[in-house]
Amino acid sequence: MADFAFDPDAPKKPTNLSINASLLEAAKQMKINVSKACERGLQMQIAEIQAKRWQQENAEALDSSNAFVEANGLPLAKFRQF
């Protein structure tokens, strides 16, 4: 499940956001860069959604592979050194 990749050098685009006033005040007191925090949160959310979609799109193959291992064991398991 690949991490969402984005261009960190892409230009910034001004955006209006509605943020919980208490969170915003705490962020200001802690000198948190709200824009960077929002970008990081969006990146994590996008990666999570992409991972879920990948799992859904590949569910049949994953189930088939798991069923094979359950029925036959791991391929090459006899060569494991642990």
mmCIF file of the N, C-alpha and C atoms, coordinates in Angstrom:
data_MODEL
# 
_entry.id   MODEL 
# 
loop_
_atom_site.group_PDB 
_atom_site.id 
_atom_site.type_symbol 
_atom_site.label_atom_id 
_atom_site.label_alt_id 
_atom_site.label_comp_id 
_atom_site.label_asym_id 
_atom_site.label_entity_id 
_atom_site.label_seq_id 
_atom_site.pdbx_PDB_ins_code 
_atom_site.Cartn_x 
_atom_site.Cartn_y 
_atom_site.Cartn_z 
_atom_site.occupancy 
_atom_site.B_iso_or_equiv 
_atom_site.pdbx_formal_charge 
_atom_site.auth_seq_id 
_atom_site.auth_comp_id 
_atom_site.auth_asym_id 
_atom_site.auth_atom_id 
_atom_site.pdbx_PDB_model_num 
ATOM 1   N N  . MET A 1 1  ? 0.826   -1.156  0.000  1.00 0.00 ? 1  MET A N  1 
ATOM 2   C CA . MET A 1 1  ? 0.000   0.000   0.000  1.00 0.00 ? 1  MET A CA 1 
ATOM 3   C C  . MET A 1 1  ? 0.881   1.234   0.000  1.00 0.00 ? 1  MET A C  1 
ATOM 4   N N  . ALA A 1 2  ? 1.017   1.799   -1.116 1.00 0.00 ? 2  ALA A N  1 
ATOM 5   C CA . ALA A 1 2  ? 1.937   2.919   -1.282 1.00 0.00 ? 2  ALA A CA 1 
ATOM 6   C C  . ALA A 1 2  ? 1.431   4.156   -0.561 1.00 0.00 ? 2  ALA A C  1 
ATOM 7   N N  . ASP A 1 3  ? 2.379   4.890   -0.033 1.00 0.00 ? 3  ASP A N  1 
ATOM 8   C CA . ASP A 1 3  ? 2.073   6.164   0.580  1.00 0.00 ? 3  ASP A CA 1 
ATOM 9   C C  . ASP A 1 3  ? 1.665   7.140   -0.510 1.00 0.00 ? 3  ASP A C  1 
ATOM 10  N N  . PHE A 1 4  ? 0.717   7.980   -0.194 1.00 0.00 ? 4  PHE A N  1 
ATOM 11  C CA . PHE A 1 4  ? 0.322   9.003   -1.154 1.00 0.00 ? 4  PHE A CA 1 
ATOM 12  C C  . PHE A 1 4  ? 1.497   9.928   -1.395 1.00 0.00 ? 4  PHE A C  1 
ATOM 13  N N  . ALA A 1 5  ? 1.854   10.123  -2.639 1.00 0.00 ? 5  ALA A N  1 
ATOM 14  C CA . ALA A 1 5  ? 2.969   11.002  -2.983 1.00 0.00 ? 5  ALA A CA 1 
ATOM 15  C C  . ALA A 1 5  ? 2.406   12.303  -3.541 1.00 0.00 ? 5  ALA A C  1 
ATOM 16  N N  . PHE A 1 6  ? 2.973   13.393  -3.122 1.00 0.00 ? 6  PHE A N  1 
ATOM 17  C CA . PHE A 1 6  ? 2.572   14.682  -3.652 1.00 0.00 ? 6  PHE A CA 1 
ATOM 18  C C  . PHE A 1 6  ? 3.825   15.505  -3.882 1.00 0.00 ? 6  PHE A C  1 
ATOM 19  N N  . ASP A 1 7  ? 3.687   16.554  -4.634 1.00 0.00 ? 7  ASP A N  1 
ATOM 20  C CA . ASP A 1 7  ? 4.824   17.407  -4.970 1.00 0.00 ? 7  ASP A CA 1 
ATOM 21  C C  . ASP A 1 7  ? 4.984   18.464  -3.877 1.00 0.00 ? 7  ASP A C  1 
ATOM 22  N N  . PRO A 1 8  ? 5.969   18.306  -3.003 1.00 0.00 ? 8  PRO A N  1 
ATOM 23  C CA . PRO A 1 8  ? 6.148   19.286  -1.924 1.00 0.00 ? 8  PRO A CA 1 
ATOM 24  C C  . PRO A 1 8  ? 6.578   20.649  -2.444 1.00 0.00 ? 8  PRO A C  1 
ATOM 25  N N  . ASP A 1 9  ? 7.008   20.714  -3.704 1.00 0.00 ? 9  ASP A N  1 
ATOM 26  C CA . ASP A 1 9  ? 7.432   21.981  -4.285 1.00 0.00 ? 9  ASP A CA 1 
ATOM 27  C C  . ASP A 1 9  ? 6.321   22.661  -5.085 1.00 0.00 ? 9  ASP A C  1 
ATOM 28  N N  . ALA A 1 10 ? 5.139   22.049  -5.118 1.00 0.00 ? 10 ALA A N  1 
ATOM 29  C CA . ALA A 1 10 ? 4.022   22.659  -5.833 1.00 0.00 ? 10 ALA A CA 1 
ATOM 30  C C  . ALA A 1 10 ? 3.672   23.983  -5.157 1.00 0.00 ? 10 ALA A C  1 
ATOM 31  N N  . PRO A 1 11 ? 3.189   24.935  -5.938 1.00 0.00 ? 11 PRO A N  1 
ATOM 32  C CA . PRO A 1 11 ? 2.858   26.228  -5.338 1.00 0.00 ? 11 PRO A CA 1 
ATOM 33  C C  . PRO A 1 11 ? 1.716   26.095  -4.330 1.00 0.00 ? 11 PRO A C  1 
ATOM 34  N N  . LYS A 1 12 ? 1.723   26.987  -3.371 1.00 0.00 ? 12 LYS A N  1 
ATOM 35  C CA . LYS A 1 12 ? 0.666   27.013  -2.356 1.00 0.00 ? 12 LYS A CA 1 
ATOM 36  C C  . LYS A 1 12 ? -0.551  27.703  -2.950 1.00 0.00 ? 12 LYS A C  1 
ATOM 37  N N  . LYS A 1 13 ? -1.717  27.280  -2.519 1.00 0.00 ? 13 LYS A N  1 
ATOM 38  C CA . LYS A 1 13 ? -2.956  27.887  -2.977 1.00 0.00 ? 13 LYS A CA 1 
ATOM 39  C C  . LYS A 1 13 ? -3.727  28.362  -1.759 1.00 0.00 ? 13 LYS A C  1 
ATOM 40  N N  . PRO A 1 14 ? -4.042  29.647  -1.679 1.00 0.00 ? 14 PRO A N  1 
ATOM 41  C CA . PRO A 1 14 ? -4.804  30.144  -0.530 1.00 0.00 ? 14 PRO A CA 1 
ATOM 42  C C  . PRO A 1 14 ? -6.162  29.439  -0.448 1.00 0.00 ? 14 PRO A C  1 
ATOM 43  N N  . THR A 1 15 ? -6.530  29.054  0.758  1.00 0.00 ? 15 THR A N  1 
ATOM 44  C CA . THR A 1 15 ? -7.767  28.310  0.987  1.00 0.00 ? 15 THR A CA 1 
ATOM 45  C C  . THR A 1 15 ? -8.415  28.804  2.267  1.00 0.00 ? 15 THR A C  1 
ATOM 46  N N  . ASN A 1 16 ? -9.716  28.896  2.251  1.00 0.00 ? 16 ASN A N  1 
ATOM 47  C CA . ASN A 1 16 ? -10.447 29.242  3.469  1.00 0.00 ? 16 ASN A CA 1 
ATOM 48  C C  . ASN A 1 16 ? -10.846 27.963  4.182  1.00 0.00 ? 16 ASN A C  1 
ATOM 49  N N  . LEU A 1 17 ? -10.529 27.863  5.457  1.00 0.00 ? 17 LEU A N  1 
ATOM 50  C CA . LEU A 1 17 ? -10.872 26.697  6.256  1.00 0.00 ? 17 LEU A CA 1 
ATOM 51  C C  . LEU A 1 17 ? -11.639 27.134  7.494  1.00 0.00 ? 17 LEU A C  1 
ATOM 52  N N  . SER A 1 18 ? -12.520 26.288  7.938  1.00 0.00 ? 18 SER A N  1 
ATOM 53  C CA . SER A 1 18 ? -13.170 26.498  9.222  1.00 0.00 ? 18 SER A CA 1 
ATOM 54  C C  . SER A 1 18 ? -12.551 25.503  10.190 1.00 0.00 ? 18 SER A C  1 
ATOM 55  N N  . ILE A 1 19 ? -11.884 26.021  11.208 1.00 0.00 ? 19 ILE A N  1 
ATOM 56  C CA . ILE A 1 19 ? -11.181 25.178  12.170 1.00 0.00 ? 19 ILE A CA 1 
ATOM 57  C C  . ILE A 1 19 ? -11.724 25.472  13.562 1.00 0.00 ? 19 ILE A C  1 
ATOM 58  N N  . ASN A 1 20 ? -11.844 24.452  14.361 1.00 0.00 ? 20 ASN A N  1 
ATOM 59  C CA . ASN A 1 20 ? -12.287 24.602  15.742 1.00 0.00 ? 20 ASN A CA 1 
ATOM 60  C C  . ASN A 1 20 ? -11.447 25.681  16.419 1.00 0.00 ? 20 ASN A C  1 
ATOM 61  N N  . ALA A 1 21 ? -12.114 26.681  16.989 1.00 0.00 ? 21 ALA A N  1 
ATOM 62  C CA . ALA A 1 21 ? -11.424 27.836  17.575 1.00 0.00 ? 21 ALA A CA 1 
ATOM 63  C C  . ALA A 1 21 ? -10.483 27.425  18.700 1.00 0.00 ? 21 ALA A C  1 
ATOM 64  N N  . SER A 1 22 ? -10.877 26.443  19.487 1.00 0.00 ? 22 SER A N  1 
ATOM 65  C CA . SER A 1 22 ? -10.042 25.983  20.591 1.00 0.00 ? 22 SER A CA 1 
ATOM 66  C C  . SER A 1 22 ? -8.763  25.331  20.075 1.00 0.00 ? 22 SER A C  1 
ATOM 67  N N  . LEU A 1 23 ? -8.898  24.526  19.033 1.00 0.00 ? 23 LEU A N  1 
ATOM 68  C CA . LEU A 1 23 ? -7.713  23.891  18.434 1.00 0.00 ? 23 LEU A CA 1 
ATOM 69  C C  . LEU A 1 23 ? -6.799  24.936  17.825 1.00 0.00 ? 23 LEU A C  1 
ATOM 70  N N  . LEU A 1 24 ? -7.377  25.909  17.152 1.00 0.00 ? 24 LEU A N  1 
ATOM 71  C CA . LEU A 1 24 ? -6.576  26.948  16.522 1.00 0.00 ? 24 LEU A CA 1 
ATOM 72  C C  . LEU A 1 24 ? -5.811  27.754  17.567 1.00 0.00 ? 24 LEU A C  1 
ATOM 73  N N  . GLU A 1 25 ? -6.454  28.083  18.658 1.00 0.00 ? 25 GLU A N  1 
ATOM 74  C CA . GLU A 1 25 ? -5.794  28.835  19.728 1.00 0.00 ? 25 GLU A CA 1 
ATOM 75  C C  . GLU A 1 25 ? -4.651  28.021  20.332 1.00 0.00 ? 25 GLU A C  1 
ATOM 76  N N  . ALA A 1 26 ? -4.888  26.740  20.578 1.00 0.00 ? 26 ALA A N  1 
ATOM 77  C CA . ALA A 1 26 ? -3.841  25.875  21.131 1.00 0.00 ? 26 ALA A CA 1 
ATOM 78  C C  . ALA A 1 26 ? -2.664  25.787  20.164 1.00 0.00 ? 26 ALA A C  1 
ATOM 79  N N  . ALA A 1 27 ? -2.954  25.682  18.875 1.00 0.00 ? 27 ALA A N  1 
ATOM 80  C CA . ALA A 1 27 ? -1.896  25.605  17.864 1.00 0.00 ? 27 ALA A CA 1 
ATOM 81  C C  . ALA A 1 27 ? -1.079  26.892  17.859 1.00 0.00 ? 27 ALA A C  1 
ATOM 82  N N  . LYS A 1 28 ? -1.752  28.026  17.949 1.00 0.00 ? 28 LYS A N  1 
ATOM 83  C CA . LYS A 1 28 ? -1.036  29.303  17.973 1.00 0.00 ? 28 LYS A CA 1 
ATOM 84  C C  . LYS A 1 28 ? -0.146  29.406  19.204 1.00 0.00 ? 28 LYS A C  1 
ATOM 85  N N  . GLN A 1 29 ? -0.655  28.988  20.353 1.00 0.00 ? 29 GLN A N  1 
ATOM 86  C CA . GLN A 1 29 ? 0.135   29.042  21.585 1.00 0.00 ? 29 GLN A CA 1 
ATOM 87  C C  . GLN A 1 29 ? 1.363   28.150  21.494 1.00 0.00 ? 29 GLN A C  1 
ATOM 88  N N  . MET A 1 30 ? 1.242   27.045  20.784 1.00 0.00 ? 30 MET A N  1 
ATOM 89  C CA . MET A 1 30 ? 2.347   26.099  20.648 1.00 0.00 ? 30 MET A CA 1 
ATOM 90  C C  . MET A 1 30 ? 3.198   26.384  19.419 1.00 0.00 ? 30 MET A C  1 
ATOM 91  N N  . LYS A 1 31 ? 2.884   27.483  18.745 1.00 0.00 ? 31 LYS A N  1 
ATOM 92  C CA . LYS A 1 31 ? 3.619   27.898  17.549 1.00 0.00 ? 31 LYS A CA 1 
ATOM 93  C C  . LYS A 1 31 ? 3.638   26.805  16.465 1.00 0.00 ? 31 LYS A C  1 
ATOM 94  N N  . ILE A 1 32 ? 2.508   26.142  16.308 1.00 0.00 ? 32 ILE A N  1 
ATOM 95  C CA . ILE A 1 32 ? 2.355   25.117  15.270 1.00 0.00 ? 32 ILE A CA 1 
ATOM 96  C C  . ILE A 1 32 ? 2.026   25.805  13.953 1.00 0.00 ? 32 ILE A C  1 
ATOM 97  N N  . ASN A 1 33 ? 2.705   25.413  12.903 1.00 0.00 ? 33 ASN A N  1 
ATOM 98  C CA . ASN A 1 33 ? 2.404   25.917  11.571 1.00 0.00 ? 33 ASN A CA 1 
ATOM 99  C C  . ASN A 1 33 ? 1.130   25.213  11.107 1.00 0.00 ? 33 ASN A C  1 
ATOM 100 N N  . VAL A 1 34 ? 0.015   25.929  11.153 1.00 0.00 ? 34 VAL A N  1 
ATOM 101 C CA . VAL A 1 34 ? -1.284  25.335  10.861 1.00 0.00 ? 34 VAL A CA 1 
ATOM 102 C C  . VAL A 1 34 ? -1.354  24.833  9.421  1.00 0.00 ? 34 VAL A C  1 
ATOM 103 N N  . SER A 1 35 ? -0.776  25.570  8.494  1.00 0.00 ? 35 SER A N  1 
ATOM 104 C CA . SER A 1 35 ? -0.801  25.130  7.095  1.00 0.00 ? 35 SER A CA 1 
ATOM 105 C C  . SER A 1 35 ? -0.086  23.795  6.926  1.00 0.00 ? 35 SER A C  1 
ATOM 106 N N  . LYS A 1 36 ? 1.085   23.666  7.524  1.00 0.00 ? 36 LYS A N  1 
ATOM 107 C CA . LYS A 1 36 ? 1.835   22.397  7.419  1.00 0.00 ? 36 LYS A CA 1 
ATOM 108 C C  . LYS A 1 36 ? 1.088   21.271  8.126  1.00 0.00 ? 36 LYS A C  1 
ATOM 109 N N  . ALA A 1 37 ? 0.490   21.581  9.273  1.00 0.00 ? 37 ALA A N  1 
ATOM 110 C CA . ALA A 1 37 ? -0.264  20.560  10.004 1.00 0.00 ? 37 ALA A CA 1 
ATOM 111 C C  . ALA A 1 37 ? -1.461  20.081  9.179  1.00 0.00 ? 37 ALA A C  1 
ATOM 112 N N  . CYS A 1 38 ? -2.138  21.013  8.510  1.00 0.00 ? 38 CYS A N  1 
ATOM 113 C CA . CYS A 1 38 ? -3.260  20.640  7.651  1.00 0.00 ? 38 CYS A CA 1 
ATOM 114 C C  . CYS A 1 38 ? -2.781  19.789  6.477  1.00 0.00 ? 38 CYS A C  1 
ATOM 115 N N  . GLU A 1 39 ? -1.677  20.177  5.869  1.00 0.00 ? 39 GLU A N  1 
ATOM 116 C CA . GLU A 1 39 ? -1.129  19.394  4.755  1.00 0.00 ? 39 GLU A CA 1 
ATOM 117 C C  . GLU A 1 39 ? -0.783  17.982  5.206  1.00 0.00 ? 39 GLU A C  1 
ATOM 118 N N  . ARG A 1 40 ? -0.156  17.872  6.368  1.00 0.00 ? 40 ARG A N  1 
ATOM 119 C CA . ARG A 1 40 ? 0.217   16.555  6.887  1.00 0.00 ? 40 ARG A CA 1 
ATOM 120 C C  . ARG A 1 40 ? -1.033  15.718  7.154  1.00 0.00 ? 40 ARG A C  1 
ATOM 121 N N  . GLY A 1 41 ? -2.045  16.337  7.738  1.00 0.00 ? 41 GLY A N  1 
ATOM 122 C CA . GLY A 1 41 ? -3.301  15.629  8.003  1.00 0.00 ? 41 GLY A CA 1 
ATOM 123 C C  . GLY A 1 41 ? -3.980  15.179  6.728  1.00 0.00 ? 41 GLY A C  1 
ATOM 124 N N  . LEU A 1 42 ? -3.988  16.036  5.722  1.00 0.00 ? 42 LEU A N  1 
ATOM 125 C CA . LEU A 1 42 ? -4.574  15.657  4.436  1.00 0.00 ? 42 LEU A CA 1 
ATOM 126 C C  . LEU A 1 42 ? -3.799  14.517  3.787  1.00 0.00 ? 42 LEU A C  1 
ATOM 127 N N  . GLN A 1 43 ? -2.480  14.590  3.856  1.00 0.00 ? 43 GLN A N  1 
ATOM 128 C CA . GLN A 1 43 ? -1.663  13.524  3.281  1.00 0.00 ? 43 GLN A CA 1 
ATOM 129 C C  . GLN A 1 43 ? -1.969  12.187  3.957  1.00 0.00 ? 43 GLN A C  1 
ATOM 130 N N  . MET A 1 44 ? -2.080  12.206  5.271  1.00 0.00 ? 44 MET A N  1 
ATOM 131 C CA . MET A 1 44 ? -2.381  10.972  6.003  1.00 0.00 ? 44 MET A CA 1 
ATOM 132 C C  . MET A 1 44 ? -3.776  10.453  5.658  1.00 0.00 ? 44 MET A C  1 
ATOM 133 N N  . GLN A 1 45 ? -4.749  11.349  5.571  1.00 0.00 ? 45 GLN A N  1 
ATOM 134 C CA . GLN A 1 45 ? -6.124  10.944  5.246  1.00 0.00 ? 45 GLN A CA 1 
ATOM 135 C C  . GLN A 1 45 ? -6.196  10.355  3.838  1.00 0.00 ? 45 GLN A C  1 
ATOM 136 N N  . ILE A 1 46 ? -5.519  10.998  2.884  1.00 0.00 ? 46 ILE A N  1 
ATOM 137 C CA . ILE A 1 46 ? -5.512  10.507  1.505  1.00 0.00 ? 46 ILE A CA 1 
ATOM 138 C C  . ILE A 1 46 ? -4.850  9.135   1.432  1.00 0.00 ? 46 ILE A C  1 
ATOM 139 N N  . ALA A 1 47 ? -3.727  8.961   2.107  1.00 0.00 ? 47 ALA A N  1 
ATOM 140 C CA . ALA A 1 47 ? -3.029  7.668   2.102  1.00 0.00 ? 47 ALA A CA 1 
ATOM 141 C C  . ALA A 1 47 ? -3.907  6.578   2.716  1.00 0.00 ? 47 ALA A C  1 
ATOM 142 N N  . GLU A 1 48 ? -4.625  6.917   3.783  1.00 0.00 ? 48 GLU A N  1 
ATOM 143 C CA . GLU A 1 48 ? -5.509  5.941   4.439  1.00 0.00 ? 48 GLU A CA 1 
ATOM 144 C C  . GLU A 1 48 ? -6.634  5.515   3.496  1.00 0.00 ? 48 GLU A C  1 
ATOM 145 N N  . ILE A 1 49 ? -7.227  6.477   2.815  1.00 0.00 ? 49 ILE A N  1 
ATOM 146 C CA . ILE A 1 49 ? -8.311  6.158   1.884  1.00 0.00 ? 49 ILE A CA 1 
ATOM 147 C C  . ILE A 1 49 ? -7.778  5.336   0.711  1.00 0.00 ? 49 ILE A C  1 
ATOM 148 N N  . GLN A 1 50 ? -6.603  5.700   0.205  1.00 0.00 ? 50 GLN A N  1 
ATOM 149 C CA . GLN A 1 50 ? -6.015  4.927   -0.901 1.00 0.00 ? 50 GLN A CA 1 
ATOM 150 C C  . GLN A 1 50 ? -5.720  3.495   -0.472 1.00 0.00 ? 50 GLN A C  1 
ATOM 151 N N  . ALA A 1 51 ? -5.239  3.314   0.749  1.00 0.00 ? 51 ALA A N  1 
ATOM 152 C CA . ALA A 1 51 ? -4.950  1.963   1.237  1.00 0.00 ? 51 ALA A CA 1 
ATOM 153 C C  . ALA A 1 51 ? -6.237  1.142   1.349  1.00 0.00 ? 51 ALA A C  1 
ATOM 154 N N  . LYS A 1 52 ? -7.306  1.749   1.840  1.00 0.00 ? 52 LYS A N  1 
ATOM 155 C CA . LYS A 1 52 ? -8.590  1.042   1.941  1.00 0.00 ? 52 LYS A CA 1 
ATOM 156 C C  . LYS A 1 52 ? -9.112  0.672   0.563  1.00 0.00 ? 52 LYS A C  1 
ATOM 157 N N  . ARG A 1 53 ? -8.994  1.601   -0.377 1.00 0.00 ? 53 ARG A N  1 
ATOM 158 C CA . ARG A 1 53 ? -9.445  1.315   -1.743 1.00 0.00 ? 53 ARG A CA 1 
ATOM 159 C C  . ARG A 1 53 ? -8.635  0.178   -2.352 1.00 0.00 ? 53 ARG A C  1 
ATOM 160 N N  . TRP A 1 54 ? -7.309  0.199   -2.122 1.00 0.00 ? 54 TRP A N  1 
ATOM 161 C CA . TRP A 1 54 ? -6.461  -0.864  -2.658 1.00 0.00 ? 54 TRP A CA 1 
ATOM 162 C C  . TRP A 1 54 ? -6.897  -2.207  -2.090 1.00 0.00 ? 54 TRP A C  1 
ATOM 163 N N  . GLN A 1 55 ? -7.151  -2.238  -0.777 1.00 0.00 ? 55 GLN A N  1 
ATOM 164 C CA . GLN A 1 55 ? -7.580  -3.490  -0.151 1.00 0.00 ? 55 GLN A CA 1 
ATOM 165 C C  . GLN A 1 55 ? -8.913  -3.964  -0.722 1.00 0.00 ? 55 GLN A C  1 
ATOM 166 N N  . GLN A 1 56 ? -9.838  -3.036  -0.952 1.00 0.00 ? 56 GLN A N  1 
ATOM 167 C CA . GLN A 1 56 ? -11.134 -3.411  -1.532 1.00 0.00 ? 56 GLN A CA 1 
ATOM 168 C C  . GLN A 1 56 ? -10.963 -3.916  -2.963 1.00 0.00 ? 56 GLN A C  1 
ATOM 169 N N  . GLU A 1 57 ? -10.154 -3.213  -3.754 1.00 0.00 ? 57 GLU A N  1 
ATOM 170 C CA . GLU A 1 57 ? -9.945  -3.599  -5.149 1.00 0.00 ? 57 GLU A CA 1 
ATOM 171 C C  . GLU A 1 57 ? -9.218  -4.930  -5.275 1.00 0.00 ? 57 GLU A C  1 
ATOM 172 N N  . ASN A 1 58 ? -8.423  -5.273  -4.291 1.00 0.00 ? 58 ASN A N  1 
ATOM 173 C CA . ASN A 1 58 ? -7.623  -6.502  -4.344 1.00 0.00 ? 58 ASN A CA 1 
ATOM 174 C C  . ASN A 1 58 ? -8.092  -7.564  -3.367 1.00 0.00 ? 58 ASN A C  1 
ATOM 175 N N  . ALA A 1 59 ? -9.289  -7.391  -2.827 1.00 0.00 ? 59 ALA A N  1 
ATOM 176 C CA . ALA A 1 59 ? -9.812  -8.310  -1.822 1.00 0.00 ? 59 ALA A CA 1 
ATOM 177 C C  . ALA A 1 59 ? -9.885  -9.747  -2.336 1.00 0.00 ? 59 ALA A C  1 
ATOM 178 N N  . GLU A 1 60 ? -10.307 -9.914  -3.578 1.00 0.00 ? 60 GLU A N  1 
ATOM 179 C CA . GLU A 1 60 ? -10.428 -11.259 -4.133 1.00 0.00 ? 60 GLU A CA 1 
ATOM 180 C C  . GLU A 1 60 ? -9.068  -11.950 -4.199 1.00 0.00 ? 60 GLU A C  1 
ATOM 181 N N  . ALA A 1 61 ? -8.048  -11.244 -4.664 1.00 0.00 ? 61 ALA A N  1 
ATOM 182 C CA . ALA A 1 61 ? -6.708  -11.820 -4.748 1.00 0.00 ? 61 ALA A CA 1 
ATOM 183 C C  . ALA A 1 61 ? -6.150  -12.102 -3.359 1.00 0.00 ? 61 ALA A C  1 
ATOM 184 N N  . LEU A 1 62 ? -6.385  -11.196 -2.422 1.00 0.00 ? 62 LEU A N  1 
ATOM 185 C CA . LEU A 1 62 ? -5.900  -11.409 -1.051 1.00 0.00 ? 62 LEU A CA 1 
ATOM 186 C C  . LEU A 1 62 ? -6.577  -12.625 -0.425 1.00 0.00 ? 62 LEU A C  1 
ATOM 187 N N  . ASP A 1 63 ? -7.902  -12.733 -0.623 1.00 0.00 ? 63 ASP A N  1 
ATOM 188 C CA . ASP A 1 63 ? -8.628  -13.881 -0.078 1.00 0.00 ? 63 ASP A CA 1 
ATOM 189 C C  . ASP A 1 63 ? -8.130  -15.180 -0.692 1.00 0.00 ? 63 ASP A C  1 
ATOM 190 N N  . SER A 1 64 ? -7.879  -15.162 -1.994 1.00 0.00 ? 64 SER A N  1 
ATOM 191 C CA . SER A 1 64 ? -7.385  -16.350 -2.681 1.00 0.00 ? 64 SER A CA 1 
ATOM 192 C C  . SER A 1 64 ? -6.007  -16.750 -2.150 1.00 0.00 ? 64 SER A C  1 
ATOM 193 N N  . SER A 1 65 ? -5.140  -15.773 -1.990 1.00 0.00 ? 65 SER A N  1 
ATOM 194 C CA . SER A 1 65 ? -3.800  -16.046 -1.477 1.00 0.00 ? 65 SER A CA 1 
ATOM 195 C C  . SER A 1 65 ? -3.860  -16.577 -0.050 1.00 0.00 ? 65 SER A C  1 
ATOM 196 N N  . ASN A 1 66 ? -4.680  -15.967 0.777  1.00 0.00 ? 66 ASN A N  1 
ATOM 197 C CA . ASN A 1 66 ? -4.823  -16.426 2.160  1.00 0.00 ? 66 ASN A CA 1 
ATOM 198 C C  . ASN A 1 66 ? -5.391  -17.839 2.223  1.00 0.00 ? 66 ASN A C  1 
ATOM 199 N N  . ALA A 1 67 ? -6.343  -18.132 1.357  1.00 0.00 ? 67 ALA A N  1 
ATOM 200 C CA . ALA A 1 67 ? -6.929  -19.478 1.330  1.00 0.00 ? 67 ALA A CA 1 
ATOM 201 C C  . ALA A 1 67 ? -5.876  -20.505 0.908  1.00 0.00 ? 67 ALA A C  1 
ATOM 202 N N  . PHE A 1 68 ? -5.047  -20.145 -0.060 1.00 0.00 ? 68 PHE A N  1 
ATOM 203 C CA . PHE A 1 68 ? -3.989  -21.057 -0.504 1.00 0.00 ? 68 PHE A CA 1 
ATOM 204 C C  . PHE A 1 68 ? -3.029  -21.355 0.645  1.00 0.00 ? 68 PHE A C  1 
ATOM 205 N N  . VAL A 1 69 ? -2.597  -20.304 1.347  1.00 0.00 ? 69 VAL A N  1 
ATOM 206 C CA . VAL A 1 69 ? -1.649  -20.482 2.453  1.00 0.00 ? 69 VAL A CA 1 
ATOM 207 C C  . VAL A 1 69 ? -2.294  -21.301 3.564  1.00 0.00 ? 69 VAL A C  1 
ATOM 208 N N  . GLU A 1 70 ? -3.566  -21.051 3.829  1.00 0.00 ? 70 GLU A N  1 
ATOM 209 C CA . GLU A 1 70 ? -4.256  -21.803 4.877  1.00 0.00 ? 70 GLU A CA 1 
ATOM 210 C C  . GLU A 1 70 ? -4.339  -23.289 4.513  1.00 0.00 ? 70 GLU A C  1 
ATOM 211 N N  . ALA A 1 71 ? -4.576  -23.567 3.240  1.00 0.00 ? 71 ALA A N  1 
ATOM 212 C CA . ALA A 1 71 ? -4.718  -24.957 2.805  1.00 0.00 ? 71 ALA A CA 1 
ATOM 213 C C  . ALA A 1 71 ? -3.369  -25.650 2.611  1.00 0.00 ? 71 ALA A C  1 
ATOM 214 N N  . ASN A 1 72 ? -2.355  -24.907 2.172  1.00 0.00 ? 72 ASN A N  1 
ATOM 215 C CA . ASN A 1 72 ? -1.091  -25.528 1.776  1.00 0.00 ? 72 ASN A CA 1 
ATOM 216 C C  . ASN A 1 72 ? 0.125   -25.081 2.570  1.00 0.00 ? 72 ASN A C  1 
ATOM 217 N N  . GLY A 1 73 ? -0.038  -24.114 3.425  1.00 0.00 ? 73 GLY A N  1 
ATOM 218 C CA . GLY A 1 73 ? 1.102   -23.559 4.139  1.00 0.00 ? 73 GLY A CA 1 
ATOM 219 C C  . GLY A 1 73 ? 1.833   -22.546 3.271  1.00 0.00 ? 73 GLY A C  1 
ATOM 220 N N  . LEU A 1 74 ? 2.814   -21.922 3.849  1.00 0.00 ? 74 LEU A N  1 
ATOM 221 C CA . LEU A 1 74 ? 3.589   -20.916 3.119  1.00 0.00 ? 74 LEU A CA 1 
ATOM 222 C C  . LEU A 1 74 ? 4.495   -21.591 2.091  1.00 0.00 ? 74 LEU A C  1 
ATOM 223 N N  . PRO A 1 75 ? 4.485   -21.031 0.862  1.00 0.00 ? 75 PRO A N  1 
ATOM 224 C CA . PRO A 1 75 ? 5.426   -21.558 -0.127 1.00 0.00 ? 75 PRO A CA 1 
ATOM 225 C C  . PRO A 1 75 ? 6.862   -21.352 0.380  1.00 0.00 ? 75 PRO A C  1 
ATOM 226 N N  . LEU A 1 76 ? 7.696   -22.294 0.175  1.00 0.00 ? 76 LEU A N  1 
ATOM 227 C CA . LEU A 1 76 ? 9.105   -22.243 0.576  1.00 0.00 ? 76 LEU A CA 1 
ATOM 228 C C  . LEU A 1 76 ? 9.303   -22.201 2.093  1.00 0.00 ? 76 LEU A C  1 
ATOM 229 N N  . ALA A 1 77 ? 8.285   -22.533 2.860  1.00 0.00 ? 77 ALA A N  1 
ATOM 230 C CA . ALA A 1 77 ? 8.389   -22.496 4.322  1.00 0.00 ? 77 ALA A CA 1 
ATOM 231 C C  . ALA A 1 77 ? 9.497   -23.426 4.815  1.00 0.00 ? 77 ALA A C  1 
ATOM 232 N N  . LYS A 1 78 ? 9.747   -24.527 4.104  1.00 0.00 ? 78 LYS A N  1 
ATOM 233 C CA . LYS A 1 78 ? 10.760  -25.481 4.548  1.00 0.00 ? 78 LYS A CA 1 
ATOM 234 C C  . LYS A 1 78 ? 12.166  -24.873 4.489  1.00 0.00 ? 78 LYS A C  1 
ATOM 235 N N  . PHE A 1 79 ? 12.321  -23.783 3.770  1.00 0.00 ? 79 PHE A N  1 
ATOM 236 C CA . PHE A 1 79 ? 13.647  -23.138 3.670  1.00 0.00 ? 79 PHE A CA 1 
ATOM 237 C C  . PHE A 1 79 ? 13.852  -22.019 4.704  1.00 0.00 ? 79 PHE A C  1 
ATOM 238 N N  . ARG A 1 80 ? 12.845  -21.749 5.500  1.00 0.00 ? 80 ARG A N  1 
ATOM 239 C CA . ARG A 1 80 ? 12.970  -20.703 6.512  1.00 0.00 ? 80 ARG A CA 1 
ATOM 240 C C  . ARG A 1 80 ? 14.018  -21.097 7.532  1.00 0.00 ? 80 ARG A C  1 
ATOM 241 N N  . GLN A 1 81 ? 14.761  -20.117 7.982  1.00 0.00 ? 81 GLN A N  1 
ATOM 242 C CA . GLN A 1 81 ? 15.803  -20.384 8.972  1.00 0.00 ? 81 GLN A CA 1 
ATOM 243 C C  . GLN A 1 81 ? 15.408  -19.846 10.354 1.00 0.00 ? 81 GLN A C  1 
ATOM 244 N N  . PHE A 1 82 ? 14.152  -19.557 10.543 1.00 0.00 ? 82 PHE A N  1 
ATOM 245 C CA . PHE A 1 82 ? 13.695  -19.095 11.857 1.00 0.00 ? 82 PHE A CA 1 
ATOM 246 C C  . PHE A 1 82 ? 12.423  -19.792 12.237 1.00 0.00 ? 82 PHE A C  1 
# 
